[in-house]
Amino acid sequence: MENRNDCSMEETLLAKQKENNLSSTSTGVYLEEMRRVGFLAAPLVIVTFSQFMLQIITMMMVGHLGALALSSTAIAVSISAVTGFSVLLGLSSALETLCGQAYGAQQYQKVGIQTYTAIFCIFLICFPLSLVWLFLEKLLLFVGQDPLISHEAGKFIVWLIPGLFACAFLQPLVRYFQAQSLVIPMVIFSCITLCFHIPICWFMVYKTGLRNLGGALSMSFSYWLNVILLALYMKFSPKCEKTRGVISMELFQGIRDFFSLAVPSAVMVCLEWWSFELIILLSGLLPNPELETSVLSVCLQTIASLYSIAYGLGAAGSTRVSNELGAGNPQAARRATRVVLFLAILETLILSTTLFALRHIFGYTFSNEKDVVDYVASMAPLICISVLLDGIQGVLSGIARGCGWQHLGAYVNFGSFYLCGIPVAALLGFLVHLKGRGLWIGIQIGAFVQASLLSFITSRINWEEQARMASERLLISEVNYSEGY
C-alpha cells in the first residue's frame, strides 16, 4: 500500500511538472503570473513605504525644534535601525521561507505555529538589544560624540524601546499575512497607522512638553497600533481561520527550525544595511565633513525611499517562489522568478530615468543649501546606478528567501561589501581623494558584485531540486513537531 501511494504521488508530481513545462511558454501564463506578482507587490510597496514614513514624519516634526533636536534624533533613529530594527527585520525574514512553503504545501496550521514561534524568539532577543539602547549615551561619549547630542540621542532611543518590542510582533505578523497573499488588510492597517501617527506625533512633540522625546513615544504608539490591528484581524477574520492555529507548547518545538534560517537571514540583511551606515560614518572623516555627510545622507535617504519599491517586488517574488516550491511546482517557481526580475528591471529603468531628469531639482527636497543641491546633482548618475542595482538585488534577495538559502546570501553580502565595497570606497575616498563621490562609487562597486553573484546563483538554481528540498524541510519539520523536538 505504501509503495503504491509513493508511486501515485510521484506520478502526480511528474504530471504536474509536465503540465508546467508545456504551459510555461504560453504568453497567457506569464501574463497571469505578472498579474499575481503585481497584486502582491503593489500593496507590499505601500506597506513598506508607510512604515518607512513613520521615521520620516517624526524627523520632520522634530526638525522644527532646532539643530540639536534634529541631529540627536537623526543619530538615534540611525542607530536604532542598525542595532535593532534591522536585526528584527532579518530574523523575521526566515518566515518567508517557513510560512511561505508551509502555506504552499497546504500545511495551514503550521503557518500560525511558526509565526508564534518567531514572535516568542524575537521578543526574547529584544531584551539584550534594549540593553544596548539603554547605554547608548555612554557608548556615544566613548567614541567621541558631542556630549549634548549624546545625551539627547540616549534619551530618545530609551523612549523608543517600547517600539522595539512592538516590532517583535509586527514583523512576524507581516510575514504571516504575506505568506498567504493577504496584503489588502496590511495596506489598510498601515495607512490607518500612518494617519494616526501624524496628529499624535504633532501633539506629543509640540503640545506635551516632551519635544523630541514625544517623537520617540509617538513612534512606539504607532507600531503598537499596527500590531493590535493586525492581531485582531488574525484573531477574528474568517480568512485566517485555517492558518491562525492556537498558541500551545508546539511553538517551542519549532525554535530550532526557526533559528536555522533566522540567523543567516539576519546576517544577510544586517551586513548590507550596516555597510551603507559605515559609509556615512566614513564621510565624517573627510575634509569639509558637514557637506560630505549631508550629501551622502541625501543620497542614502533617496535610495532608501525608492528601495521600498524593490523590496515590495522582492517580497512578492519570495511569496510566489516559496508557495510554489512548497506546493511542488518547480516550473511555476522558475516562471515567477523570471516575471519578477522583468518587472524589477522595468521599474528601475523608469525610476532611474526620472531621477536623472530631475537631478537639478530633487536635492531641494532635503536642503536649501546651493552647495548641497549642486553636489547632489553631480551625484545623480551614481544614484541612478544605485537604484538599478538595488532593484535587481532586492528581487534576487527575495528569491533567496523564498528558496531558503539565506546562508548563501549572507556569504555574498559579506564578500561583496566588506571584502570589496568598503575597502574600495576607503581607497577612492581617502587615497585617490575622490572624497564623498569615491565613497559612494566604492559601495556601489560592492553592490554590483552583490547583484552579479546573486544573479549567477539564481541562474544556476535547479528548481526541481529546490522543490525536493522544500518537501524534505516540511517533512522534517512535521516529524519534529510530532515527536516533540
N, C-alpha and C positions, 0 to 999 in steps of 0.2 A: 504493500500500500504506500509506504513512504517513498519507494523508488518511483512508483507511478506518479505520485504528487510532484516529485522533483522533476521528472521528465515533462510533466504538464506545465510546470512553471517555466522550465527552460524553453519549451516550445512557444509559450505565450510571449516570453521576452524576445525570442528570435523573430516572432511575427511582428511584434511591436517595433523592433529595430528595422525590419524590412519595410514596414509601412512608413516609418520616419525617413528612411533612405529614399523611398520613392517620392515622398511629398516634399522633401527638403529643397528640391529645385523649383518648386512652384512659387511663382511670384505672390500668389494669394496667401500662401503660408507665411512668407516673410512679411507681407503687409499686416497680417493678423498679429504676428509677433511684435511688429513695430507698434501696433495699437496697444497691445498688452504692456509693453515697456513704457510707452508714453503715459498710459493710465497710471502706472506706478510712479514713474519718475517725476511728473509734474507736481503731484501732491507732496512727494518727499522733498522736492526742492523748496516748496513753500514752508514745510515743517522745519527744515534745516535753517532756512533764512530767517524764519520767525524766532527761532531760538538764538540765533546769532544777533538779531536785532535787540534782544534784551540787554546785552552788554553795550551795544552802540548807543541805545537810548539813555542808558544810565550814564555813560561817558558824556553825552551831550548835556544832560541835566546838570551833572556835577561840574562840567567845564565852565559854566557861568558863575561858579563860586569863586574862581580865581586860579592863579597859576599853581599854587601849592596843592589845592584840592584836586586839580586835573592831573598833575604829574604823579601824585601819590596814588590816585585811583588807577591811572594807567599802569603803573608798576604792579599794583596789587592784582588787577584783572589779568595782566600778562602772566604773573607768577601763579595765580590760581589756575589758569589754563594749563600751564606747563606741569605743575606739580599735583594737580587734582583732576580737573575735568577731562583732560586728555587721557589720563590713566583709566578713568571710569568709562569713557567712550571706547577705548581699546579693549578693555575687559569684556564689556557687553557685546562687542562685535563677534565674540565666539558664538552667540546665539543665532547669528545669521547663518552659520553652518548647522548648528544643532537643531534649532527650531525649524529652519527652512527645509532641511532634509526630512525631519520627522513629519512635518505637515505634508510634504510631497508624498511620503510613504503612507499617509493616512493614519499615522500613529498620533492621533489628535491629543489624547490625554497627556502624552509626553511633552507636548509643546508647553502646556501650562506648568507642569512639574519642573521642566528645565528653566523656565522663567523664574519660578520661585527659588530654585537653587541659585541662580545668578544673583537675584536680589539679596539673598542671605549672604553670599560670599562677598559681594561688592560692598554691602553695608558694613561688614566687619573690616574691610580694607580701609574704609573711610576713617576709622579711628586713628591709625598711625599717620594717615595723610593730614588729619586735622591737627595732630600734634606738631607737625612741621609748620602749619599755618599759625599756630599759637606762638611760635618762637620766630616768626618772620622778621619782626623788628630787630631782634638781636642778630639774626643772620645778615640782614641788610647792613647793619652797622659794622659787622665783622668784615664784609667785603668792601667797606669804604664808602657807602652811600651817605648822602646828606642826612643828618640826624632828624631834622624836621620831616623830611619826606619819608624816612624810615618809620618814624613814629605814626604818621598818618596812614601809611600803607599797612602797617601792622594792625592798627585798629580796624581798618576797612575789611581786611581779609578775615579777621576774627568774626565780624558780623556776617560774613558770607558763609561761615561753616554750616549753618542750617541748610543753605542751598546745596552744599556738597552732599549732605545726606539725602536731600531730595532727589538729586541726580542718581543716587544709588538705586532708587526706584524707577526714575524716569527713563533712563537709558535702556534697561531690560524691557520695560513696558513698550517702548517704541519698537524694539526688535520683535516683541511678541506680536504686535499688530502688523508689522512689516512682513513677517513670515507668512501671514495669511492674506496679504494684499488688502487689509482693512485700513486703507490710507485716508479715506474721507473723514472718519472720526478724528484722526490725528490732526488733519488740516483745520477742522472746526475748532478743536480744543486749543491748538497752538495759536490760532488767530484770536480766540477769546482771551487767552493768557496775555498776548501782546497788547490787546486793547485794554485789559485790566492794568498792565504794567505801566502804561503811560501816565494815567492820572495818579496811581498810587506812588509812583516814583516822584512825580512832581510834588505831591503832598508831603511825602516823607523827607524830601530834600529841602523844600522851602518853607514848610509850614509847621514842622515839628521841632525845629531847632537842632535836628540831628545832622544837618548839612550832608557831607559826603557819606557819612555812615548810614544815612537814610537810603542812599542808593544801594548799598550792600544789602540792607534789610529788605528793600523792595524786590531785589532780585531773588532773594530767598523765598519771599512770599509768592512770587510768580512761579518759581519752579515747583513749589508745593501745590499751588493751584492746578498746574498742569498734571501733576501726579494724581491728585484727587479726582479730576475729571476723567482721566484715562482708567483709573482703578474702578470708578463707579460704572463706567461703560463696560469694562471687562466683567464686572460682577453681575450686571443686570441685563445686558444685551443678549438676545437670543442668538446673535451671530457668533458669540463667544462660548455658547453652551457646550459645544463639543470639545473645546480646547482649554477651558479655564481650569479644569481639574479641581483638586482640593489640596489644601495645604496639609501635609502629613509628614511622617518620618521619611517618606520616599525622597523628599528633597535632599536629604543628606547622602543618599546613595548615588546621586549624580555629580557630587563635588569633584571627584577625580576626572570624570569626562569633561566637566566644565573647565577646570584649570588646565587640562592638557591642550586646550585650544585658546583659553583666555589669556594665558601668559604670553605666548607668541603674538597673539592679536594686539595686546597692549604694547609690546615691544615694537611691533610693526608700525603702529600709529604714533607712538611717542618719539621714536627715533627721527621720523620725518618732521614732526611738529617742533621738536627741540632744536633741530638744525637751523630752522629759519629764525627762531628766537636767538640762537647763538650769533647769527649774522648781525642782528640788531645790536647785540652787546658789543660785538667787534667794531661796529661803526662808531661807537663812543670813544674808541681809542684813536680814531683818525684825526688829522688836523681839521679844524672847524667842525667839531663833533655835533654841534647843535643842528647845523644844516644837513650833515650827512645822515644823522639819526632821523631827522624829520622826513627827509626824502625816502629813505628806506622804509620807514614806518608807513608812509603813504602807499608805497609800492606793495607792502605786505598786507595792509588793510584792503587794498583794491583786489588783489588776487584771492584773499581770504573771503571777501564778499562774493566774488564770482565763482569761487570753488564750491559754493552751495549747490550750484547747478551740476557740476561734475560729480559731486558727492551723491546728489539725488539720482543721477543716472547710474552711478556705481552701485548704489543701494538697490535700485530696481534690477540691475543685472545680477547682483548677488541673490536676490529673492528668486528670480526666474531660474537661475542656474541651480540653486540649492533645491528648489521644488522639483525640478525635472530630474535631477540626479537621484533625489530621494524616491521619486516615482519610477525610477529605472528607465528613463527616456534620454539616453546619452546624446542622440542626434538633435533632440529638441534643445538640450543644453548648449550644444555647439551653435545651433541656429540663434539662440538668444544672445550668445556672446558676439556673434557677427553683427547682429542688429544693433546692440547697444554700443559697440565700437563705431559703427557707421554714424549713429546719432551723436556720439561724443565728438567725432571729427567735424561733423557738420556744425554742431553747436559752438565748438571752439573757434572755427573759422569765422563764423558770424560775429562772435564776441570780440575776437582779436582785431578784425577789420573795423568794427565800430569803435573800439578803443583807440586804435591808431588814428582814425579820422577825427576823434575828439581829444587828441593828445594835448592840444594847447588850452583845453577848457577844463578837463576833469580834475586837474590839480587844484582848482579853486574850491572844489567841494571839501577840501581838507585844510587849506591855508590861503590867506590873502597876501602872503609874502611873495613878491615877484621872483626872488631868487629861488624859492622853493618850487613855484609853479614852472619856471623855466627849466629847472633841473629835472623835475618830473616829466616834462615834455621830452627832454633829451633821453630819458629812460624808457619812454613809451615803447620803442621797438623791442626792448628786452622784456618789458612787461607782457607784450603780446605773445612773445615766445613762451613766457611762463604760463600764460593762460592755455596755450596749446598743449604744452607738456602736462600741465595739471589735469586737463580734461582727459587725456589719454591714460595717465597713470591712475587717476581717480576711478575710472571704469575698470582698469585691469586689477586694481586692488580689490574692487568689489567682486570680480570674478574669482580672485584668490580666496576671498572669504566664503564665497558660495561653494567652492570646491573643498575647502578645509585645509588648504596648505599655507596657512598664515606663517608657519615657521620659515618657509622659503621667502615670503615677503619680508620677514624680519632680517634675514641674511642679506637680501637685496638692498634694503634701506640702509643697513649698517655700512655695507661696502660702497654704495653709491654716494652717500652723504659724508660719512666720517673717514673713509679711506680715499675718497676722490674729491667731492664737492667742497668741503670746508677747507682742506689743505690748499686746494687750487684757489679758493676765494682769498685766503690769507696771503698767498703768494702774489696774486694780482692786485689785491688791495694795498698791501704794505710794501712789498719789494719792487713791484712794477709801477707802483704809485698811481694806479687807476682809481684809488680811493673807493667810494661807495659803489661806483659802477663796476669796479673789479670784484668787490664782494658779491654783488648780485650776479655777475657773469659766472663766478665760481660756483655758487649754489645752484645755478641753472645748468651748469655742466653736470653736477651731481644729479639733478632732476632728469636730464637727458639720459644719463647712464641708467638711472632707475627705470625710466619708461622703456628703454631698449631691452634691458634684462627681463622685465615683466612681459614685454611683447614676445621675446624669444621663448620664455617659459610657457606662455599661453599658446603659442603656435605649436608647441611640442606636446600639448596635452593629448593623452589617449582617453577620449571621452568614455569609451566602454569600460576602461579600467577605473575611471573615476566613479562611474555608476556602481561598479562592483565594490569599490572601497566604501562608498556611501552605504551600500546594503550591509556590508560587514560591520561598519561603525554602528548602524542601527541595531543589528543583531547582537553585537557585543554589549551594547547599552541595555538592550532588553534582558539579556542574561544577567547582567549586573543588578538590574532592578529586581528581577525575580529571585535572585539568590541573596539579595540584601547587602550587596557590597556598596 
